[in-house]
Amino acid sequence: MRKGRFTEEQIIKVLKEHAAGMSASDLCRKHGISDATFYKWRSRYGGMEISEARKLKALEEENRKLKKLL
């Protein structure tokens, strides 16, 4: 799996900028991401705080490792 170039903290900050009123297209241009990436982040991390996003990432990594063992 390819490792992303954005941390959970950065993703949450981008989503908070959007919640503060910045348009999705402006955010995508500013941060150099595609619209699809932004909307994927929004559906995955929308409404989360940084600590919650870290827990989600850790659980997903643990699940990936466990599935690999099967």
N, CA, C and O atoms as a Maestro MAE file, in Angstrom:
{
 s_m_m2io_version
 :::
 2.0.0
}

f_m_ct {
 s_m_title
 :::
 protein
 m_atom[280] {
  # First column is atom index #
  i_m_mmod_type
  r_m_x_coord
  r_m_y_coord
  r_m_z_coord
  i_m_residue_number
  s_m_chain_name
  s_m_pdb_residue_name
  s_m_pdb_atom_name
  i_m_atomic_number
  :::
  1 25 0.841 -1.181 0.000 1 A "MET " " N  " 7
  2 3 0.000 0.000 0.000 1 A "MET " " CA " 6
  3 2 0.883 1.240 0.000 1 A "MET " " C  " 6
  4 15 1.861 1.311 0.744 1 A "MET " " O  " 8
  5 25 0.545 2.199 -0.820 2 A "ARG " " N  " 7
  6 3 1.314 3.423 -0.947 2 A "ARG " " CA " 6
  7 2 1.057 4.320 0.255 2 A "ARG " " C  " 6
  8 15 -0.084 4.504 0.679 2 A "ARG " " O  " 8
  9 25 2.133 4.871 0.794 3 A "LYS " " N  " 7
  10 3 1.997 5.756 1.946 3 A "LYS " " CA " 6
  11 2 1.709 7.165 1.458 3 A "LYS " " C  " 6
  12 15 2.382 7.664 0.556 3 A "LYS " " O  " 8
  13 25 0.718 7.800 2.044 4 A "GLY " " N  " 7
  14 3 0.328 9.150 1.649 4 A "GLY " " CA " 6
  15 2 1.321 10.197 2.115 4 A "GLY " " C  " 6
  16 15 2.185 9.935 2.951 4 A "GLY " " O  " 8
  17 25 1.180 11.378 1.559 5 A "ARG " " N  " 7
  18 3 2.091 12.447 1.943 5 A "ARG " " CA " 6
  19 2 1.473 13.400 2.945 5 A "ARG " " C  " 6
  20 15 2.105 14.379 3.343 5 A "ARG " " O  " 8
  21 25 0.249 13.129 3.356 6 A "PHE " " N  " 7
  22 3 -0.437 13.957 4.340 6 A "PHE " " CA " 6
  23 2 -0.679 13.149 5.609 6 A "PHE " " C  " 6
  24 15 -1.106 11.996 5.550 6 A "PHE " " O  " 8
  25 25 -0.403 13.760 6.748 7 A "THR " " N  " 7
  26 3 -0.681 13.107 8.026 7 A "THR " " CA " 6
  27 2 -2.142 13.328 8.390 7 A "THR " " C  " 6
  28 15 -2.838 14.132 7.771 7 A "THR " " O  " 8
  29 25 -2.587 12.606 9.398 8 A "GLU " " N  " 7
  30 3 -3.963 12.789 9.856 8 A "GLU " " CA " 6
  31 2 -4.197 14.231 10.307 8 A "GLU " " C  " 6
  32 15 -5.258 14.806 10.063 8 A "GLU " " O  " 8
  33 25 -3.183 14.805 10.972 9 A "GLU " " N  " 7
  34 3 -3.307 16.183 11.446 9 A "GLU " " CA " 6
  35 2 -3.528 17.145 10.286 9 A "GLU " " C  " 6
  36 15 -4.368 18.042 10.357 9 A "GLU " " O  " 8
  37 25 -2.765 16.947 9.223 10 A "GLN " " N  " 7
  38 3 -2.889 17.820 8.055 10 A "GLN " " CA " 6
  39 2 -4.254 17.657 7.393 10 A "GLN " " C  " 6
  40 15 -4.864 18.638 6.966 10 A "GLN " " O  " 8
  41 25 -4.724 16.434 7.309 11 A "ILE " " N  " 7
  42 3 -6.026 16.174 6.693 11 A "ILE " " CA " 6
  43 2 -7.133 16.847 7.500 11 A "ILE " " C  " 6
  44 15 -8.019 17.482 6.929 11 A "ILE " " O  " 8
  45 25 -7.086 16.710 8.822 12 A "ILE " " N  " 7
  46 3 -8.099 17.324 9.684 12 A "ILE " " CA " 6
  47 2 -8.065 18.840 9.538 12 A "ILE " " C  " 6
  48 15 -9.114 19.484 9.513 12 A "ILE " " O  " 8
  49 25 -6.867 19.415 9.442 13 A "LYS " " N  " 7
  50 3 -6.752 20.873 9.274 13 A "LYS " " CA " 6
  51 2 -7.374 21.327 7.956 13 A "LYS " " C  " 6
  52 15 -8.044 22.359 7.908 13 A "LYS " " O  " 8
  53 25 -7.155 20.566 6.893 14 A "VAL " " N  " 7
  54 3 -7.758 20.896 5.598 14 A "VAL " " CA " 6
  55 2 -9.280 20.853 5.711 14 A "VAL " " C  " 6
  56 15 -9.968 21.745 5.214 14 A "VAL " " O  " 8
  57 25 -9.800 19.825 6.360 15 A "LEU " " N  " 7
  58 3 -11.251 19.698 6.512 15 A "LEU " " CA " 6
  59 2 -11.828 20.811 7.385 15 A "LEU " " C  " 6
  60 15 -12.951 21.261 7.159 15 A "LEU " " O  " 8
  61 25 -11.065 21.251 8.374 16 A "LYS " " N  " 7
  62 3 -11.532 22.359 9.217 16 A "LYS " " CA " 6
  63 2 -11.539 23.674 8.437 16 A "LYS " " C  " 6
  64 15 -12.397 24.527 8.665 16 A "LYS " " O  " 8
  65 25 -10.586 23.839 7.516 17 A "GLU " " N  " 7
  66 3 -10.600 25.023 6.649 17 A "GLU " " CA " 6
  67 2 -11.886 25.040 5.825 17 A "GLU " " C  " 6
  68 15 -12.505 26.087 5.639 17 A "GLU " " O  " 8
  69 25 -12.273 23.870 5.337 18 A "HIS " " N  " 7
  70 3 -13.509 23.765 4.558 18 A "HIS " " CA " 6
  71 2 -14.720 24.101 5.428 18 A "HIS " " C  " 6
  72 15 -15.637 24.795 4.989 18 A "HIS " " O  " 8
  73 25 -14.713 23.603 6.660 19 A "ALA " " N  " 7
  74 3 -15.826 23.883 7.575 19 A "ALA " " CA " 6
  75 2 -15.903 25.368 7.913 19 A "ALA " " C  " 6
  76 15 -16.977 25.885 8.222 19 A "ALA " " O  " 8
  77 25 -14.755 26.057 7.852 20 A "ALA " " N  " 7
  78 3 -14.719 27.491 8.149 20 A "ALA " " CA " 6
  79 2 -15.205 28.332 6.975 20 A "ALA " " C  " 6
  80 15 -15.340 29.549 7.099 20 A "ALA " " O  " 8
  81 25 -15.470 27.694 5.837 21 A "GLY " " N  " 7
  82 3 -16.066 28.420 4.726 21 A "GLY " " CA " 6
  83 2 -15.274 28.453 3.434 21 A "GLY " " C  " 6
  84 15 -15.749 29.012 2.446 21 A "GLY " " O  " 8
  85 25 -14.082 27.875 3.406 22 A "MET " " N  " 7
  86 3 -13.299 27.858 2.174 22 A "MET " " CA " 6
  87 2 -13.879 26.800 1.231 22 A "MET " " C  " 6
  88 15 -14.257 25.714 1.670 22 A "MET " " O  " 8
  89 25 -13.947 27.114 -0.043 23 A "SER " " N  " 7
  90 3 -14.538 26.169 -0.997 23 A "SER " " CA " 6
  91 2 -13.614 24.973 -1.223 23 A "SER " " C  " 6
  92 15 -12.398 25.069 -1.061 23 A "SER " " O  " 8
  93 25 -14.212 23.858 -1.597 24 A "ALA " " N  " 7
  94 3 -13.454 22.634 -1.832 24 A "ALA " " CA " 6
  95 2 -12.450 22.817 -2.959 24 A "ALA " " C  " 6
  96 15 -11.316 22.349 -2.857 24 A "ALA " " O  " 8
  97 25 -12.846 23.489 -4.029 25 A "SER " " N  " 7
  98 3 -11.930 23.661 -5.161 25 A "SER " " CA " 6
  99 2 -10.741 24.542 -4.780 25 A "SER " " C  " 6
  100 15 -9.618 24.285 -5.216 25 A "SER " " O  " 8
  101 25 -10.977 25.587 -3.965 26 A "ASP " " N  " 7
  102 3 -9.869 26.428 -3.510 26 A "ASP " " CA " 6
  103 2 -8.917 25.649 -2.604 26 A "ASP " " C  " 6
  104 15 -7.699 25.795 -2.701 26 A "ASP " " O  " 8
  105 25 -9.475 24.832 -1.735 27 A "LEU " " N  " 7
  106 3 -8.640 24.010 -0.856 27 A "LEU " " CA " 6
  107 2 -7.791 23.027 -1.656 27 A "LEU " " C  " 6
  108 15 -6.609 22.837 -1.370 27 A "LEU " " O  " 8
  109 25 -8.400 22.411 -2.652 28 A "CYS " " N  " 7
  110 3 -7.673 21.444 -3.480 28 A "CYS " " CA " 6
  111 2 -6.509 22.109 -4.200 28 A "CYS " " C  " 6
  112 15 -5.410 21.558 -4.267 28 A "CYS " " O  " 8
  113 25 -6.757 23.282 -4.731 29 A "ARG " " N  " 7
  114 3 -5.689 24.027 -5.403 29 A "ARG " " CA " 6
  115 2 -4.591 24.415 -4.416 29 A "ARG " " C  " 6
  116 15 -3.405 24.253 -4.704 29 A "ARG " " O  " 8
  117 25 -4.984 24.921 -3.267 30 A "LYS " " N  " 7
  118 3 -4.037 25.389 -2.249 30 A "LYS " " CA " 6
  119 2 -3.118 24.266 -1.765 30 A "LYS " " C  " 6
  120 15 -1.919 24.474 -1.579 30 A "LYS " " O  " 8
  121 25 -3.690 23.073 -1.562 31 A "HIS " " N  " 7
  122 3 -2.927 21.969 -0.992 31 A "HIS " " CA " 6
  123 2 -2.427 20.970 -2.035 31 A "HIS " " C  " 6
  124 15 -1.742 20.009 -1.688 31 A "HIS " " O  " 8
  125 25 -2.759 21.185 -3.293 32 A "GLY " " N  " 7
  126 3 -2.272 20.315 -4.357 32 A "GLY " " CA " 6
  127 2 -2.872 18.919 -4.334 32 A "GLY " " C  " 6
  128 15 -2.175 17.934 -4.578 32 A "GLY " " O  " 8
  129 25 -4.162 18.836 -4.041 33 A "ILE " " N  " 7
  130 3 -4.841 17.537 -4.029 33 A "ILE " " CA " 6
  131 2 -5.984 17.553 -5.040 33 A "ILE " " C  " 6
  132 15 -6.451 18.615 -5.453 33 A "ILE " " O  " 8
  133 25 -6.420 16.371 -5.426 34 A "SER " " N  " 7
  134 3 -7.542 16.287 -6.365 34 A "SER " " CA " 6
  135 2 -8.859 16.430 -5.613 34 A "SER " " C  " 6
  136 15 -8.916 16.253 -4.396 34 A "SER " " O  " 8
  137 25 -9.909 16.750 -6.351 35 A "ASP " " N  " 7
  138 3 -11.242 16.830 -5.751 35 A "ASP " " CA " 6
  139 2 -11.632 15.483 -5.140 35 A "ASP " " C  " 6
  140 15 -12.214 15.424 -4.057 35 A "ASP " " O  " 8
  141 25 -11.302 14.406 -5.851 36 A "ALA " " N  " 7
  142 3 -11.651 13.068 -5.367 36 A "ALA " " CA " 6
  143 2 -10.981 12.777 -4.025 36 A "ALA " " C  " 6
  144 15 -11.593 12.194 -3.131 36 A "ALA " " O  " 8
  145 25 -9.724 13.186 -3.893 37 A "THR " " N  " 7
  146 3 -9.010 12.991 -2.633 37 A "THR " " CA " 6
  147 2 -9.677 13.764 -1.514 37 A "THR " " C  " 6
  148 15 -9.876 13.236 -0.420 37 A "THR " " O  " 8
  149 25 -10.025 15.017 -1.784 38 A "PHE " " N  " 7
  150 3 -10.685 15.831 -0.764 38 A "PHE " " CA " 6
  151 2 -11.977 15.175 -0.304 38 A "PHE " " C  " 6
  152 15 -12.212 15.064 0.899 38 A "PHE " " O  " 8
  153 25 -12.819 14.738 -1.232 39 A "TYR " " N  " 7
  154 3 -14.108 14.152 -0.861 39 A "TYR " " CA " 6
  155 2 -13.940 12.800 -0.167 39 A "TYR " " C  " 6
  156 15 -14.749 12.433 0.685 39 A "TYR " " O  " 8
  157 25 -12.896 12.064 -0.527 40 A "LYS " " N  " 7
  158 3 -12.603 10.807 0.171 40 A "LYS " " CA " 6
  159 2 -12.214 11.105 1.622 40 A "LYS " " C  " 6
  160 15 -12.674 10.435 2.546 40 A "LYS " " O  " 8
  161 25 -11.359 12.119 1.810 41 A "TRP " " N  " 7
  162 3 -10.982 12.528 3.164 41 A "TRP " " CA " 6
  163 2 -12.209 12.964 3.950 41 A "TRP " " C  " 6
  164 15 -12.366 12.604 5.116 41 A "TRP " " O  " 8
  165 25 -13.077 13.738 3.311 42 A "ARG " " N  " 7
  166 3 -14.254 14.260 4.003 42 A "ARG " " CA " 6
  167 2 -15.170 13.126 4.456 42 A "ARG " " C  " 6
  168 15 -15.709 13.158 5.562 42 A "ARG " " O  " 8
  169 25 -15.341 12.125 3.595 43 A "SER " " N  " 7
  170 3 -16.209 11.011 3.984 43 A "SER " " CA " 6
  171 2 -15.553 10.144 5.056 43 A "SER " " C  " 6
  172 15 -16.243 9.552 5.886 43 A "SER " " O  " 8
  173 25 -14.239 10.070 5.040 44 A "ARG " " N  " 7
  174 3 -13.532 9.215 5.984 44 A "ARG " " CA " 6
  175 2 -13.272 9.901 7.321 44 A "ARG " " C  " 6
  176 15 -13.462 9.296 8.376 44 A "ARG " " O  " 8
  177 25 -12.837 11.166 7.283 45 A "TYR " " N  " 7
  178 3 -12.411 11.867 8.490 45 A "TYR " " CA " 6
  179 2 -13.339 13.006 8.905 45 A "TYR " " C  " 6
  180 15 -13.080 13.662 9.914 45 A "TYR " " O  " 8
  181 25 -14.402 13.256 8.164 46 A "GLY " " N  " 7
  182 3 -15.279 14.383 8.454 46 A "GLY " " CA " 6
  183 2 -15.818 14.352 9.875 46 A "GLY " " C  " 6
  184 15 -16.355 13.334 10.311 46 A "GLY " " O  " 8
  185 25 -15.683 15.447 10.596 47 A "GLY " " N  " 7
  186 3 -16.182 15.557 11.957 47 A "GLY " " CA " 6
  187 2 -15.285 14.955 13.020 47 A "GLY " " C  " 6
  188 15 -15.628 14.980 14.202 47 A "GLY " " O  " 8
  189 25 -14.149 14.419 12.624 48 A "MET " " N  " 7
  190 3 -13.236 13.810 13.597 48 A "MET " " CA " 6
  191 2 -12.241 14.838 14.120 48 A "MET " " C  " 6
  192 15 -11.939 15.842 13.474 48 A "MET " " O  " 8
  193 25 -11.753 14.547 15.302 49 A "GLU " " N  " 7
  194 3 -10.626 15.286 15.850 49 A "GLU " " CA " 6
  195 2 -9.365 14.489 15.534 49 A "GLU " " C  " 6
  196 15 -9.444 13.341 15.097 49 A "GLU " " O  " 8
  197 25 -8.213 15.095 15.755 50 A "ILE " " N  " 7
  198 3 -6.945 14.460 15.391 50 A "ILE " " CA " 6
  199 2 -6.752 13.134 16.129 50 A "ILE " " C  " 6
  200 15 -6.312 12.155 15.527 50 A "ILE " " O  " 8
  201 25 -7.074 13.090 17.419 51 A "SER " " N  " 7
  202 3 -6.884 11.853 18.191 51 A "SER " " CA " 6
  203 2 -7.758 10.721 17.648 51 A "SER " " C  " 6
  204 15 -7.330 9.568 17.607 51 A "SER " " O  " 8
  205 25 -8.968 11.048 17.235 52 A "GLU " " N  " 7
  206 3 -9.863 10.035 16.670 52 A "GLU " " CA " 6
  207 2 -9.328 9.523 15.341 52 A "GLU " " C  " 6
  208 15 -9.422 8.330 15.053 52 A "GLU " " O  " 8
  209 25 -8.769 10.410 14.532 53 A "ALA " " N  " 7
  210 3 -8.209 10.004 13.244 53 A "ALA " " CA " 6
  211 2 -7.006 9.090 13.444 53 A "ALA " " C  " 6
  212 15 -6.815 8.137 12.689 53 A "ALA " " O  " 8
  213 25 -6.199 9.378 14.453 54 A "ARG " " N  " 7
  214 3 -5.052 8.514 14.748 54 A "ARG " " CA " 6
  215 2 -5.509 7.123 15.159 54 A "ARG " " C  " 6
  216 15 -4.938 6.124 14.722 54 A "ARG " " O  " 8
  217 25 -6.544 7.055 16.002 55 A "LYS " " N  " 7
  218 3 -7.071 5.759 16.426 55 A "LYS " " CA " 6
  219 2 -7.598 4.976 15.230 55 A "LYS " " C  " 6
  220 15 -7.355 3.774 15.114 55 A "LYS " " O  " 8
  221 25 -8.319 5.656 14.340 56 A "LEU " " N  " 7
  222 3 -8.845 5.010 13.145 56 A "LEU " " CA " 6
  223 2 -7.715 4.438 12.303 56 A "LEU " " C  " 6
  224 15 -7.791 3.297 11.848 56 A "LEU " " O  " 8
  225 25 -6.676 5.222 12.096 57 A "LYS " " N  " 7
  226 3 -5.545 4.770 11.281 57 A "LYS " " CA " 6
  227 2 -4.871 3.557 11.928 57 A "LYS " " C  " 6
  228 15 -4.517 2.603 11.235 57 A "LYS " " O  " 8
  229 25 -4.692 3.589 13.256 58 A "ALA " " N  " 7
  230 3 -4.064 2.468 13.957 58 A "ALA " " CA " 6
  231 2 -4.915 1.204 13.837 58 A "ALA " " C  " 6
  232 15 -4.382 0.115 13.625 58 A "ALA " " O  " 8
  233 25 -6.222 1.342 13.971 59 A "LEU " " N  " 7
  234 3 -7.108 0.182 13.848 59 A "LEU " " CA " 6
  235 2 -7.105 -0.380 12.433 59 A "LEU " " C  " 6
  236 15 -7.122 -1.596 12.244 59 A "LEU " " O  " 8
  237 25 -7.085 0.499 11.444 60 A "GLU " " N  " 7
  238 3 -7.039 0.029 10.056 60 A "GLU " " CA " 6
  239 2 -5.740 -0.708 9.774 60 A "GLU " " C  " 6
  240 15 -5.734 -1.710 9.060 60 A "GLU " " O  " 8
  241 25 -4.638 -0.217 10.332 61 A "GLU " " N  " 7
  242 3 -3.344 -0.875 10.143 61 A "GLU " " CA " 6
  243 2 -3.347 -2.243 10.829 61 A "GLU " " C  " 6
  244 15 -2.844 -3.219 10.273 61 A "GLU " " O  " 8
  245 25 -3.908 -2.312 12.026 62 A "GLU " " N  " 7
  246 3 -4.001 -3.581 12.735 62 A "GLU " " CA " 6
  247 2 -4.856 -4.573 11.952 62 A "GLU " " C  " 6
  248 15 -4.492 -5.743 11.835 62 A "GLU " " O  " 8
  249 25 -5.979 -4.124 11.421 63 A "ASN " " N  " 7
  250 3 -6.839 -4.996 10.607 63 A "ASN " " CA " 6
  251 2 -6.110 -5.499 9.371 63 A "ASN " " C  " 6
  252 15 -6.233 -6.667 9.001 63 A "ASN " " O  " 8
  253 25 -5.350 -4.610 8.734 64 A "ARG " " N  " 7
  254 3 -4.597 -5.006 7.543 64 A "ARG " " CA " 6
  255 2 -3.605 -6.114 7.885 64 A "ARG " " C  " 6
  256 15 -3.474 -7.086 7.140 64 A "ARG " " O  " 8
  257 25 -2.905 -5.967 9.015 65 A "LYS " " N  " 7
  258 3 -1.924 -6.975 9.428 65 A "LYS " " CA " 6
  259 2 -2.602 -8.301 9.765 65 A "LYS " " C  " 6
  260 15 -2.104 -9.367 9.406 65 A "LYS " " O  " 8
  261 25 -3.735 -8.231 10.454 66 A "LEU " " N  " 7
  262 3 -4.450 -9.456 10.816 66 A "LEU " " CA " 6
  263 2 -4.978 -10.183 9.585 66 A "LEU " " C  " 6
  264 15 -4.919 -11.410 9.518 66 A "LEU " " O  " 8
  265 25 -5.488 -9.443 8.619 67 A "LYS " " N  " 7
  266 3 -5.979 -10.066 7.382 67 A "LYS " " CA " 6
  267 2 -4.846 -10.737 6.623 67 A "LYS " " C  " 6
  268 15 -5.034 -11.768 5.978 67 A "LYS " " O  " 8
  269 25 -3.664 -10.132 6.710 68 A "LYS " " N  " 7
  270 3 -2.509 -10.693 6.012 68 A "LYS " " CA " 6
  271 2 -2.113 -12.042 6.627 68 A "LYS " " C  " 6
  272 15 -1.612 -12.923 5.928 68 A "LYS " " O  " 8
  273 25 -2.338 -12.195 7.924 69 A "LEU " " N  " 7
  274 3 -2.002 -13.444 8.602 69 A "LEU " " CA " 6
  275 2 -2.929 -14.592 8.217 69 A "LEU " " C  " 6
  276 15 -2.547 -15.758 8.321 69 A "LEU " " O  " 8
  277 25 -4.131 -14.274 7.778 70 A "LEU " " N  " 7
  278 3 -5.103 -15.324 7.428 70 A "LEU " " CA " 6
  279 2 -4.744 -16.018 6.188 70 A "LEU " " C  " 6
  280 15 -5.458 -16.925 5.760 70 A "LEU " " O  " 8
  :::
 }
 m_bond[279] {
  # First column is bond index #
  i_m_from
  i_m_to
  i_m_order
  :::
  1 1 2 1
  2 2 3 1
  3 3 4 2
  4 3 5 1
  5 5 6 1
  6 6 7 1
  7 7 8 2
  8 7 9 1
  9 9 10 1
  10 10 11 1
  11 11 12 2
  12 11 13 1
  13 13 14 1
  14 14 15 1
  15 15 16 2
  16 15 17 1
  17 17 18 1
  18 18 19 1
  19 19 20 2
  20 19 21 1
  21 21 22 1
  22 22 23 1
  23 23 24 2
  24 23 25 1
  25 25 26 1
  26 26 27 1
  27 27 28 2
  28 27 29 1
  29 29 30 1
  30 30 31 1
  31 31 32 2
  32 31 33 1
  33 33 34 1
  34 34 35 1
  35 35 36 2
  36 35 37 1
  37 37 38 1
  38 38 39 1
  39 39 40 2
  40 39 41 1
  41 41 42 1
  42 42 43 1
  43 43 44 2
  44 43 45 1
  45 45 46 1
  46 46 47 1
  47 47 48 2
  48 47 49 1
  49 49 50 1
  50 50 51 1
  51 51 52 2
  52 51 53 1
  53 53 54 1
  54 54 55 1
  55 55 56 2
  56 55 57 1
  57 57 58 1
  58 58 59 1
  59 59 60 2
  60 59 61 1
  61 61 62 1
  62 62 63 1
  63 63 64 2
  64 63 65 1
  65 65 66 1
  66 66 67 1
  67 67 68 2
  68 67 69 1
  69 69 70 1
  70 70 71 1
  71 71 72 2
  72 71 73 1
  73 73 74 1
  74 74 75 1
  75 75 76 2
  76 75 77 1
  77 77 78 1
  78 78 79 1
  79 79 80 2
  80 79 81 1
  81 81 82 1
  82 82 83 1
  83 83 84 2
  84 83 85 1
  85 85 86 1
  86 86 87 1
  87 87 88 2
  88 87 89 1
  89 89 90 1
  90 90 91 1
  91 91 92 2
  92 91 93 1
  93 93 94 1
  94 94 95 1
  95 95 96 2
  96 95 97 1
  97 97 98 1
  98 98 99 1
  99 99 100 2
  100 99 101 1
  101 101 102 1
  102 102 103 1
  103 103 104 2
  104 103 105 1
  105 105 106 1
  106 106 107 1
  107 107 108 2
  108 107 109 1
  109 109 110 1
  110 110 111 1
  111 111 112 2
  112 111 113 1
  113 113 114 1
  114 114 115 1
  115 115 116 2
  116 115 117 1
  117 117 118 1
  118 118 119 1
  119 119 120 2
  120 119 121 1
  121 121 122 1
  122 122 123 1
  123 123 124 2
  124 123 125 1
  125 125 126 1
  126 126 127 1
  127 127 128 2
  128 127 129 1
  129 129 130 1
  130 130 131 1
  131 131 132 2
  132 131 133 1
  133 133 134 1
  134 134 135 1
  135 135 136 2
  136 135 137 1
  137 137 138 1
  138 138 139 1
  139 139 140 2
  140 139 141 1
  141 141 142 1
  142 142 143 1
  143 143 144 2
  144 143 145 1
  145 145 146 1
  146 146 147 1
  147 147 148 2
  148 147 149 1
  149 149 150 1
  150 150 151 1
  151 151 152 2
  152 151 153 1
  153 153 154 1
  154 154 155 1
  155 155 156 2
  156 155 157 1
  157 157 158 1
  158 158 159 1
  159 159 160 2
  160 159 161 1
  161 161 162 1
  162 162 163 1
  163 163 164 2
  164 163 165 1
  165 165 166 1
  166 166 167 1
  167 167 168 2
  168 167 169 1
  169 169 170 1
  170 170 171 1
  171 171 172 2
  172 171 173 1
  173 173 174 1
  174 174 175 1
  175 175 176 2
  176 175 177 1
  177 177 178 1
  178 178 179 1
  179 179 180 2
  180 179 181 1
  181 181 182 1
  182 182 183 1
  183 183 184 2
  184 183 185 1
  185 185 186 1
  186 186 187 1
  187 187 188 2
  188 187 189 1
  189 189 190 1
  190 190 191 1
  191 191 192 2
  192 191 193 1
  193 193 194 1
  194 194 195 1
  195 195 196 2
  196 195 197 1
  197 197 198 1
  198 198 199 1
  199 199 200 2
  200 199 201 1
  201 201 202 1
  202 202 203 1
  203 203 204 2
  204 203 205 1
  205 205 206 1
  206 206 207 1
  207 207 208 2
  208 207 209 1
  209 209 210 1
  210 210 211 1
  211 211 212 2
  212 211 213 1
  213 213 214 1
  214 214 215 1
  215 215 216 2
  216 215 217 1
  217 217 218 1
  218 218 219 1
  219 219 220 2
  220 219 221 1
  221 221 222 1
  222 222 223 1
  223 223 224 2
  224 223 225 1
  225 225 226 1
  226 226 227 1
  227 227 228 2
  228 227 229 1
  229 229 230 1
  230 230 231 1
  231 231 232 2
  232 231 233 1
  233 233 234 1
  234 234 235 1
  235 235 236 2
  236 235 237 1
  237 237 238 1
  238 238 239 1
  239 239 240 2
  240 239 241 1
  241 241 242 1
  242 242 243 1
  243 243 244 2
  244 243 245 1
  245 245 246 1
  246 246 247 1
  247 247 248 2
  248 247 249 1
  249 249 250 1
  250 250 251 1
  251 251 252 2
  252 251 253 1
  253 253 254 1
  254 254 255 1
  255 255 256 2
  256 255 257 1
  257 257 258 1
  258 258 259 1
  259 259 260 2
  260 259 261 1
  261 261 262 1
  262 262 263 1
  263 263 264 2
  264 263 265 1
  265 265 266 1
  266 266 267 1
  267 267 268 2
  268 267 269 1
  269 269 270 1
  270 270 271 1
  271 271 272 2
  272 271 273 1
  273 273 274 1
  274 274 275 1
  275 275 276 2
  276 275 277 1
  277 277 278 1
  278 278 279 1
  279 279 280 2
  :::
 }
}
